[in-house]
């Protein structure tokens, strides 16, 4: 599987998808980052709220490309 980045401009958030595995639970890393884990504890995805980064989501998307 390729790593993908999904952008939600309304929520001002980005989701980095690391795996196609089902999400078993979500762990809050801090107030701005949540990590989705599968049943074995491997990271499935990471959600990042862009407001706290001081950048807009489209800018962040261009930086990753």
C-alpha positions in Angstrom: 0.0 0.0 0.0 1.2 3.5 -0.8 1.0 6.2 1.9 -1.7 8.7 1.1 -2.6 12.1 2.5 -6.2 13.1 2.6 -7.1 16.8 3.2 -10.3 18.1 4.7 -10.3 21.8 4.1 -13.5 22.4 6.1 -12.1 20.6 9.2 -8.7 22.1 8.5 -7.1 18.7 9.0 -5.0 16.2 7.2 -5.0 12.4 7.5 -1.9 10.4 6.6 -3.1 6.9 5.7 -0.3 4.4 6.4 -2.2 1.1 6.0 -5.4 -0.5 4.7 -5.9 -2.4 8.0 -9.0 -1.7 10.0 -8.8 0.8 12.8 -9.2 -0.9 16.2 -8.6 2.1 18.4 -7.4 5.7 18.3 -4.8 7.2 20.6 -4.5 10.9 21.2 -0.9 11.8 20.9 -1.7 15.4 22.0 -4.5 17.9 21.4 -3.7 18.2 17.7 -2.5 14.7 16.7 -4.5 11.4 16.9 -3.0 8.0 15.8 -5.2 5.2 14.5 -4.0 1.7 15.4 -5.0 -1.7 14.2 -5.6 -4.7 16.6 -1.9 -5.5 16.8 -1.0 -1.9 17.7 0.5 -0.9 14.4 -0.2 2.6 13.1 -2.9 2.7 10.4 -3.1 6.5 10.1 -2.3 9.9 11.7 -4.7 12.8 11.9 -3.2 16.3 12.2 -5.2 19.5 12.8 -3.6 22.2 10.7 -4.7 25.2 12.8 -2.1 24.6 15.4 0.7 24.3 12.8 0.1 27.9 11.7 -0.2 26.8 8.0 -3.2 26.2 5.8 -3.9 22.7 4.6 -3.3 23.4 0.9 0.2 24.8 1.9 0.9 21.7 3.9 -0.2 19.5 1.0 2.2 21.3 -1.4 5.1 20.9 1.1 4.6 17.1 1.2 4.5 16.7 -2.6 
